[in-house]
Amino acid sequence: MRIFEKIAISTWTSPTKWIVTITLLSLFFLSGIPFLQFEFDLMRFNSEELEVTSTYHLFESEFGPTERRVFLIPKTEHHAFHRETLRELSTLSDTLKNIPGIVEISSLENLVLPIYMGFGYVPENKVIHGEISESDSAVIRNLPIAEYSLFTKNARYPVLTITIDQRVTIERMNEILESVHSLSSDRFSEHHLMGRHWAEYQYNQMLTTETFKGLASAVLIVIVMLWILFKRIGSILLPALAILTGMFSFFGLKGWAGWPMDILGTLFPPLLLIVGLSDVVHLYAKVQWRLTQGNELKTAIREAWKETGAATFLTSLTTAIGFMSLLTTDVLPIRNFGVEAGWSVLIMFISCLVVMPLFFRLAVNRPALLPAPATNKNWNELSDRVTQLSKRNWPVPILFTLAAMFSIYQASKVESGVVNYWQIEPSSTLGKDIQFFEEEDGGLRNLDIGVVHADTSLRMDTPEDMRLVAQFTERLRSNPAIGAVISSSDVPSLLNMTRMGGQLQQFKMGESDRQVESDLDWWASNDPESNYALISKNSNIARVILRLQNVKTDSARAIQDWISDELHALSSEHKVIFTGNSLIMDTMNDRLVENMMTSLLLAFLVIAVLMSFMFKSLRMLILSLIPNTFPLVIAIGVIGGMAIPMGTSIAMVLTIAFVIAVDDTIHYLMKFRNEIQKTNRIEEAVKNTTAQVGRAMILSSTVMLAAFIPLFFSSFLEEKYFAAVLSIVVISALLADLIVLPWLLLRFYKRK
């Protein structure tokens, strides 16, 4: 493609024009960076087509939107019912109530329960003058609705439920949460906060920090690696200038386009480094090689852009196509990532294509900034050894077949779903909060269920139906895998217990239909807010809210099946409908894995068609795809062998692995095609190609692996998994292209 040669010539002859153009474009993109938003919202992963999502919206319409609640557990010196603890709660509550935007704080300290006075129920404060009676304490400790709502396991620590005004903005809510955290830190040596909004706020804070920390660390490591590999100041400044121009242009485009930075956005810094470094190293290495052949710098650049520019463009195109194939998924953040990643690859290619020759032109009189001629001795020796190995019939196919078979065996161990859908490093602040609530407060997996008739139009607030719900709730509470349970049968059961003298064994529905109806009426009249939160507007759904331990997806599904079976055992005329954030994430994760297979197949087909046009040979197409399949098999084997959960980022690794593998294959085969046209001898063409392109492949792979190093220290587990799998993919792709591809060409390539 002569267009790349023309660009190289134009930047050399008219540098001022290009400098002005690049400067103006860079300033435009840079001005978009301040508009870049960092956000993490689980609900963005929803798909409207799923039943679990439609049920979620049904619950919102029937029960109202979920209140903005945060759960605060201070680690007090004494147990939850101790007088000192109650006084500390009172002081803390009074302080927190002064924060504008907090509308209610519920805890043991202000607990109000009904008492029966003969003529009806009267609310009574259980804490008087900072103390609670021993009899009330004994009853509340064993009250099914109290554990995990008012105190943690075994009543060790108190639980405060903080309700925030629905009308406050996200920014103001974050300020409120920070104030709660700060005030709690002042009063207690240790405390833990949880709730969707607090977790998302903390997650976004970590997301911002990790993005910039990861970027800075990756740049520093890459600088060191470039110096080790090339030992020239220019070899550091040039990639830095080209990559930073492309990187800031992309993030500026995200800002202008309103594309937010979410958990997948943290992958862009290493991704851009990988893409940019691959382009830079291949072009830079080609210039070095041309200088070794005795070309002047201008000629070396022109010839490098003429030969390698086309291959670099095709690798960028296939990479962009691979990412764009993610559009087949119905998960919005994944679709967005595919589109944005496609644009990032093309922006980085343009940046490298233009900035590199311009840099050479401006540095023409500064030898320290220019590439030194390549030292070919070691690379020629490597090429000789690879060629000799490829000429042997059995070692290569046997070794790679064994590796593939072992990976296929390990792939059988791959499990979909994640244990912790937040995927946070346990040692982080949010990770510690998650672990504490898991161990002490009934788990974090929210499961929202509704009990309905098979004919969903029938009411569920009849005495008979409520007794069924009470029996069903009792069975749920008997399952040790289920933590906190809040049921629509709890308040009527509590009223019956109160009427029967406060005996715990009477925490059940009233014996007569009239009593149950009376209790339901009292509940609806005296506490309509909680009534509407648990019995739907149309009275056709009786709600039960559960919290499960943070089990894997298959275990969560087993619990759901058990729940359905338990209700069916009680009544064949009723059924359970499920929703909740964790269920939505599990369902979307499963759909994502299915979609990734479709995306990978689409990318495979599109790139196969592109390569068939490029080489105009079915034989060459097959030869090119064999080494590209090997890294995919290895990737799946690594995921299974390391017991890595198939989460959001990991599900995308296969597509990314494929496009990485294709890049080096295209560079190798295009150079091989040029060499075979010159020599018409397959062995010599393989040897020359391995010596020249192999050098660039090894150098670019080395720098890629270095760019992954910061991800191993990330607070996000998926980033660590992502780095581990992709590192193995880069190595296996390099070996496949340096060893398997030459072996195939020597045996199956046919000269025209």
N, C-alpha and C positions, 0 to 999 in steps of 0.2 A: 504494500500500500504506500504509494508515493506521497500521500498527504503527510505522513509523519516525517519523511525526509524534508518536505517543504517547510514544515514547522521548525525543524532544527535549523535550516538555512535562514529562515526569516528571523528567528530570535538572534542569530549570529550577526546578520547584516543590519537589522533594525531594532536594536535592544531598547532604545528609548520608548518606542511605541508600545512595546510589550510591557515595559516597566510601568508606564502610566496606566495601561489597561488593567494589569494585575493589581496595582495599588488601589484604583477606584473600586474594583470588584471586591477586593479584600476589605476595604473600609465599609462597603455596603453590608457585607455579610457579618463583619465584626459588630456592627451596630445592632444586629439582631440578637446577639448573645444575652444582653440584659433582659430580654423578654422570655428567656428559657425558663420553663417551669419544671420543678421537681415534684412528683406526686406518686403516691402508691395507693390505689383504691382497688380492693378485691373485687368490687362489683363491675369493674371494667372488663373482667375476664368472663363475664356472663355472655351467654348466647340466648337470644330471645326465642330460638327454636326449641329449646330444651324444656321438658316437662317440669324439671326442678325449678327453672327460672320462672315459668308461668305460675307455678305454685307460690313462689316467693312474692310475686306481684299480687297474687290473690290474697295472701296473708296481709300484705301492706294495705290493700283496699278494705279488707274485712276487719282488721285489728288496728289499723293506723300504722304510720311509720314507726320503726324502732326508735325508742327514746335514746337520746345521747347520754349514755350512762358510762361512768368510770368507776371501777372497783378499787378501793384503797385498803391495803392491809398493812398497818403499822406493826412492826415486831416489838410488842410491848414486853416489859419485864415479867408481868404477871399474866395469868390466864384471862380469857375474854370477859368473865363474869366478876372478876375481882374489882373491889371498890376503886382502887387506884387506876385500874384500866378504864373504868367507866368515867372517872373524873377527867382522865386524859382525853377520852373521846369527846366529852362535853366541851372542854377547852378548844380542842382541835376543830370541832364542828362550828363553834361560835366564830372562830377565826376564818374558816373557809366560807361561811355564809356571807362574809363581808366582801367576797370577790364578786363583782358584778357579772351576771350571767349564770351563776349557780342558783337554781330554783329550789332544790331540795337535797337534803343529806339524811339518809336513813341508816340507822345503826342500832345496836342494843341500847345505847344511851337514851334514845327517844322512842323506843319500841312501845307501840300501842296495840293492845289486843282487846277483843270484846269480852265482857262478862255478862252473864244472864241474871236479870233482876226480877224474874217472874212476869213482869209486864213487857219484857223485851230485852234487847241487847244494848249495853252501854259501853262505850270505849273507855279503857283504863290504861294509864301510863304504868308500865311495869318497873320503871326505875324512879324511885322517890328519894330525894335528897342525896343523889349520887350512889344509891345502893339498890340492890335487888334482893328480894327475899329468897331464902334457901329453897322454899317450896316452888316459887315461880322459876327459879334458876333450874331446878331439877326437871320441871315440866318442859321448859324451853329447850334445854339441852337435848332432850329426846324427841322434840317435835320434828316430824319429817321435813317440814318446810323451812326449818331454821338453819340446819347445818348447810354450810357453803353460802348461805344468803346473809346470815348475821354473824357467823363465826366460822373459822376454818375447822379442819378435821380435829376431833377430840376437844373442840372448844379452846384450842391453844391461843389463837389470835382473833381479834375482832375484825369484822369486815364492814367498811363504810361504802354505801352506794351513793354516788354523787350524780345527780341529774342536772344536765346543762340545758339551758334554754334552746329550743329548736331554732329560734329566730336569729341567733348569733351567727356571724360569718365564720368560715373555716379559720381565717386568720385570727379572729378574736377567740375562738374556741381553743386554738393552739396556745394562745397567751394564757387562757384560763388553766389549761392543763399544766403549763410550765409553772404557774403560780402555785397550784396544788402540790406539785412535785417539790418546789422550793420550800414551801411552808412545812411540808411533811419532813423534809430533810433537816430543817431547823429544830424540830421537836423530837425526832426519833433517830437513833443511830442507823437504823435500817428500815426501809419500807418497800412495798411493792405495789405497782399500779398495773391495771389491766383493763381491757375494754377495746373494742375495735378502733375507736378514734385515737386513743392514746397509743396503741400499737402502730397505727398508720403514721401518726405524728413522729414517733421515734424512728420508725422505718424510713421515713422521708429524710430525717436528719442524718441517719446513717448512710442513706443513699447518696446524699450530697457529698458527705465526707469521703465515702469510699470512691466516688467517681473522680474527685480531684486528687485524692491520695494515690489512687491506682494509676492515674494518668501521669502524675509527677514521678512516681517510682518507675513506671515502665520506661519513660523517657530517659531517666538517669541510667537505668540498666542498659538500654539500647545504645546510649552514648558510649558507655564503657565497652560494650561488645564491638561496636563499629571501630573504636580505636584499636582494640586488640586485633581485629581482622584486617584493617587497612592501614593503620598507623599513619594517617594523614589528617590534619585539621579539617581539610576540605571534605573528607569522608564523613565527618561528624556534622559540619555546618550544612552541607548540601542536603542530606536526608532530613535534618531537622527543619530546614527552611521549606523544603517541598512538602513534608508531612504536616508540619504545623499550618502551612497555608491551606492545605486540603482539610485538615481537621477543624480549624476555626471557621472555615467556610461552611463546612457541614453543620457544625453546631449553631452557627449564625442562621443557616437555612432553617434548622429546627425551631429556632426562636421566632423567626419571621412567619413560618408556616403554622405556628401554634402546636407543634408536636412536642408533647411533654416528655420529660425524662422519668421513666419508671424503672422497675427492677431490670428489665431487658436493656434499658438505656445504658446501664453500667457496663454492658458488653462492648459498647461502641469504641471507647478509647483503645482497648487492646485490639479490637477488630480493625480499626483504622490504621493502627501501627503495623499490624500484620500485612494488610493490603498494600499500604504505602511502602513499607520496607521491601516487600517482594518486588514491586515495580522498580523501586530505586536500585536495589541490589542487582537485578537482572540487567538494567540499562547501564549502571555504573561498571559492572563486571565486563560488559561488552565493550565499553569504551576502553577499559584497561587492556583488553585482549587486542583491540585494534591498534592501540599504541605500541603494544609488543611487536606487532607486525610491521612497525616502522611508519605508520600513518601519522600525519600531523594531527593536532588536536581537532581542528575544524573538520578534517576528513573523517577522523575517528568518530566524531559525534554524528556526522551525517550518515555514515555507514551503519553505526549502531542503531540509530533511529530507523533506518531503512530496513534493517534485518529484524531487530528485536522489538521495534515499535509495534509492528503488526501482531507479533505474538503476545505482547503485553496488552494490546487492545483486546485481542480475542480472549485472553484469560480474564480481563476485567469484565468483558461482556458475558462470558459464561458464569462468572461469579455473581454478577448482578442478576442474571436469569435464575440462578440457583436460589438467591434470596427472594426474588419476586415470586417464585413458586409458592412461597408461604401465603400468598393471597388465597390459596385454596382452603385455608383453615377458616372456621367460623368464629375464632377467638380474636376479638378486635385488637388487643395489644400485639398479638403475633402477626396479624396482617399488617399493622402499622410498622412493626419491626422489619418485615420483609421489604416493604416499600422504601423505608428510610435507609435500610442497609444497601439496597440496590442503588439508590442515589449516592450514598457515601462512597461506594466503590467507583462509580463513574467520576465523581468529583475528585477523588484521590488520583485517579489515572490522569485526568486533565492537568491537575496540579503538577504531578511529577513530569509529565510530558513537556510542559512549558517551562517550569521553574528550573529544571536541571540544565538544559542547554543555555538558558539565560545566565545562570550562575557561572557556568564555564566561561561564557563570553566575558563577563565582568571580571573574572579572576584570571584572565589569560596571561597577565604579566606577574602573577603571584604563584609561583610554582608550588608553594606549600598547600595551596587551596585546590590544586588540580590533581587528578588521579595519576598515580605512578603506573608505569607499565607492569603488567602482571608477571609474576614469577611462575613460569609454566612447568618447571621441572617436576614438582610434586604432583601437579594435576595430571601431567602426562603419565607419570608412574601409576597414579590411581586409575587412569583410563586403561592402561595396559592390563592391570590386575583385574579390573571389571570385565574387560573383553575376554581375557583368558578364562575367567570363571564362567562367563556366559557361553563359551564354546563347549564347556563340559555338559554332557547330556542330563545327568541325574541330580546333582547336588541342589541346584536351584529349585526345580519343581518339587523335589521331595521336602526340602526344608519349608518352603512357603505353603505347601499343601498341609503339612503337619501343623504349622502355625494357624492356618485357616480352620482346620478341623478342631483344634483345641479351642479356638475362639467361638466356633459354632456350639461346642459343648458348653462353654461358659455362658453363651447367649441364652441358653435354656433357663438360666437362673435369673434372668431379668424380671424385675417386678415393677408394675406400674403403680403410681401413687407415691405419696410422700408421708413420712411420719409426722413431720411438722411443716404445714404448708407455708409457714413464715420463712422456713429455711434459714434460721439465724444461728450463728455460732453461739453455743451455750455459754461461753465466757463473757459475751457482751452484756451490756446493761439490760437490753430488752430480752436477751436470751435467759438471763437470770430471773427476770420477772416471769417469763413463760414457764420456766422450770419450777419456780416456786408455786405458781397457781396450779400447775400440773400435780405436784406432790401434795399440796396442802388444801386446795380449794376445789376439788372435784373435776379438774380437767378443763380443757379449752376448746374442745371440738363441740361447737354448737350444733344441735340437731333439733330442728323445729318440726313438730308433727301435729297433725290434726286428725281427730277421730270423727268420721262421718258415716252416714248410712250409705249402703250400696246405691240407693237413690238419694243423691246428694241434696235434693231439695227438701228432704225431711228435717225437722228440727232435732237438735241434739240437747236441748235444755229441759227435757222431760225427766221426771224422777227415775224412770227405768234406765234411760240413757246415762244419766249422771252416776247411777250406781255401777253401771258397766265401766265408765271412765275411772271411777274410784278403784274398782277391782284391777283394772288394767294398770293404773298408776302404782298400785301396791306391788304388782309383779315387776314393774320396771325398777322400783326401788330395791327389789331383792337381787338384782343383777349387779355383781361387784364391778363390772366394767362400766357401769353407768354411775356418774357422780351426782351432780345436782339435778333435781327434778322439780319443776314447778308445773302444777296441773290445775285445770279448770275445776277439778273436784276438791281442791284443797280448802277453799274458803267455806263451802257448805260443810265439809268434814270438821273444820275447826269450830264452826258455830254449833254443830251437834255436840262436840266434845265439851264446849262451854256450857251448853244447856244441861249436860249430864254430869256436872260438877267438876269439870276439868280433868277427868280421868283419861290418861293417854290411850287406853284401849278403846275409848269411845271416839277416837279420831277416825271417823267413818261417816258415811251418809246416814241421815235419820232413818228410823225404821219404817215410818209411814210416809206415803206419798205427800200427804199434807205438810208434814214437817219439812221435807225436802223442798217443796214448792215455796214454803214460807221463808226458808233460809235463802233460796235463790232470789226471792223478791227483796229481802232485806239487803242482800249483797248488791243487787242492781241499784237500789235506792240510796244506800249509804256510802258505797264506794264504787261509783260507776266507772271510774278510770281503770281500776284493776279488772272489773267485770268485762269491760269492752276489750281489754287486752287479752282475755282468755276465752271468751265466748263471742263468736263472730256477730256482726251486725244483724245478719239474717238468722242467727241462732242455729245455723246448720253445721257449724264446725266447733268442736270442743278441743281446745288447744292444750298441748303438753310440750313444755320446753325442757330439753335435756342438755347436759354437758357430759361428754365422754372423755375418757383418757385419750391421749394423743397417739392412737393406734394407727397402723397402716390402713390403706384403703380397703384391702380385702377383709381385714378384721372389722372395719367399720361397716362394710356391707353385710358381713355375717351378723352383726348386731342388729342391723336394720331388718334382715330376714327373720331373726329371732323375734323382734318386736311385732312384725306382721303376723307371725305364727301365733304369738301369745294372744293377740286380739282375736284372731280367727278361732282359737280354741275357746274363747269366751263367747263369741258370737259370729256366726257366718253371715249375718246381715249387715255387718259393719266392716269398714276398711280403714287403713291408715294411709295418709298422704304425707310425704316428706319434703322438707326444704331446709334451708339454713346455709350459712356461709361455707362451712367446711364441706357440706354435701355438694354445693355448687362447685367448689374448687376441685373436689374429687371427680365429679362428672366431667368438668371441663378438662381436667388432666387426661382422663381417658379419651375424650374426644380429640384432644391435642395429639396424643400418640397416634391415633388413627389418621388424623389429618396430616401428620408428619410423614407417614408412609405414602400418602397420596402426593404430598408436595415433593418428596424425594423421587418418586416414580416420574412425576411430571418433569422435574429438573433433569432426571436421567434421560428421558425421551427427547426433550428439547435440545439438550447438549449433544446427544447422540446424532440428532438430525443436523445440528450445526457442524459437527466434526465430519459427518459424511459429506457435506457440501465442501468442507475445507480440503479433504483428502481425496474425494471422488472415488472411494474404494470401500467396498463392504469389508474386505479383508482387513484394511487398515482401521476401520471403525471398530471391529471386534478386537483387534490387537490393542487399540487404545483404551478400550473399556475394561479389559481384564485387570490391568494394574490399578485402575480406579476403583474397582470393586473390592480389592483386597483391604484397603484402609477402612472401608465401611464394616466389613466383617470383623476386623480387629477392634473397631470402636464398640460394636455391640458386645463383643467378648469382654472387653475391659469393663463396660457398664455392668455386665452380669457378674464377672469375676470379682470386682471390687464392691459388689452389693450396693451400687449407686442407685438411689431411687429415681425412677423415670419422671422427673419433674419438668417444669416449663423449659428451662434453659437446656437441660440434657436432651429433651426430645428434639431440639433443633440441631444438636451436634451432628446428627447424621447428614443433614443437608449441608451444613458448613464443612463437614469432613469431605464430602463429595466434591464440593467446589474447590477446596484446597488441593485435593488430589489431582483434579483436572488441570489446574493451573500449570503445575510442573510438567505434566504429560504433554500439554500443548507446546510449551517451550521446547521440550525435547524433540517432539515429532516434527515441528516446523524447522528446527535446525537440521534434523536428520534428512528431511526432504531436500533442503538446500545442499547438504553435503553429498547426497546420493546423486544429485544432478551434476555435481562437479566431478566426482570420482567414478561413479557408476560401479563402485565396489562396496558391498554391504558392510563387510568387516571394517574397512577403513572409515566408512561413514559413521558407523557406531562408535568407533574409537575417537574420532574427531569430535563428535557430538558430546560424548561423555566428558571429554577433556574440557570443552568450552562451557556447555550448558550445565554439566554436572557441577562445575565450580560454583556457578551462580546459584544453583539449587541448594548446594550444601551451605553456602554462605547465608542465603535468605532463610533457610530452615533454622540455622543456628540462631540468627537474630530473632526469628519468630518465637523460638523456645524461650529465649531470654525475655521477650515481651510478656510471656505468660507468668513469669516468676511472681510479680506482685499479687496476682489472683490467688496464689496459694496462701496468702496471708490475709485474705479478705474475711470480713465478718459474715459474709453470705455464703452458706454452704454450697449453694448451686454454682457459685463462681469458682470455688475450689474444685468441685467435680468437673466443671466445664474445662478448667485449665488442665486437669489431669488427663481427661479423655482426649482433648485436642492435642496435647503434647505427644501422646502415643500415636495419634493420627498423623501428625506431621512427620514423625520418625518413620512410621510404616509406609507412608506415601513416598517419602524420599527413597527408602529401600526398594520399594516396588518399581519406581521409575529408573533407579540407577542399576538395578539387577534384573528384575523380572522383564521389564520392557526390552532391554538389549537382548536378553535370552530369546524372547519371542521374535524380535526382528531378525535375528540371525537365522532362525529356522523357518519362519513363515512369510517373511516379506518377499514379494515377487517383483523383480524389476520389469518395468514396461519396455 
